[in-house]
Amino acid sequence: MESLFNNLNNYLPYILGIMALIILLLFILIVILFKAVNKVEQRYRKLMRGVSNKNLESLITSQLENIDKSNSISQETLKRCNELSKIIEKCAQKVAIIRYRAFEDVGSDLSFSIAMLDGNNDGIVLTGLYGRQQSTTYAKPIDNGISRYDLSEEEILVIKEAINNKAN
C-alpha cells in the first residue's frame, strides 16, 4: 500500500496538472453553454413577446385559422377576377376615331367614323357624314373585325386602327 502512495506522490504533479486542465476545459464549456442558453432564451422571448397567459398552441391555431380564411378569400377573389375578365372581354375596349372631309364643298373635317370593338373584335362602326344640305349617320355591325355591309375606306381604316389598339 505504501508503494501505491509513493507512486501517487511521484505522479501527483502530473495528476494535478491534468485535473487543472480538465477543470479549465469544463469552465470553458460552461461559458459556451451559458452563451448558447442565452441565445435560446432571447429567441424564446422574441417568440413569446406580446403573449400574456396564452397557450402557444392556441395562438398558433388561431393564426392558422386566419391563414385558412385568407386563403379562402383569396381563392374567391381569384374566381371573381376570372369571371370579370370574361365579362370585360365582351365590353367595348378597342376604340378608334377618324375625322375627315367627306365632300369637297365642306370646309372642314366634320365627317367622322368611330369603331368600338370588344376583345373578340365584335362591335360597331359609326359613320357620320356631314354635308352642307344634310347630315347622315350610319351604324354597321362588326363581327371578328369584318362587316357584312360594304365599308368605306375610312371605316376600314378606323376598324384596323381599333383592332390594333390593345387595351391595357
C-alpha angles and dihedrals in degrees: 000000000000090000089056091053091047090051090048091050090051092051096035095104090051092047092048090048093051091047091049090050091049090049090050091050091048090050091052089048091051091052091050091048092050090053091049091049090050091053091049091047092051091050090048092051090048090051093048098042113130092017113119120178091335127130111243090221092057090047092053091045092053091049091050089051089052090051091051090050091049091050092051091048089048092051091049091049092049090050091050091047090054090049090051091049089056091048093047090052087068095048125094103267105147115066132168134169133195126190119202145154108260096183130039094226094059113091102213143031095273099141119084145181122207124189119198114185137171127222091282091051091251119136140082142298116216119200124189116191116197121199133164094255102031146006124214132189124202130191119198125183119237122208118187090343096307134090129217088218126076111269130208121233090257092051092050090048094049092048091052090048092050092049090053091050101093116199115234 
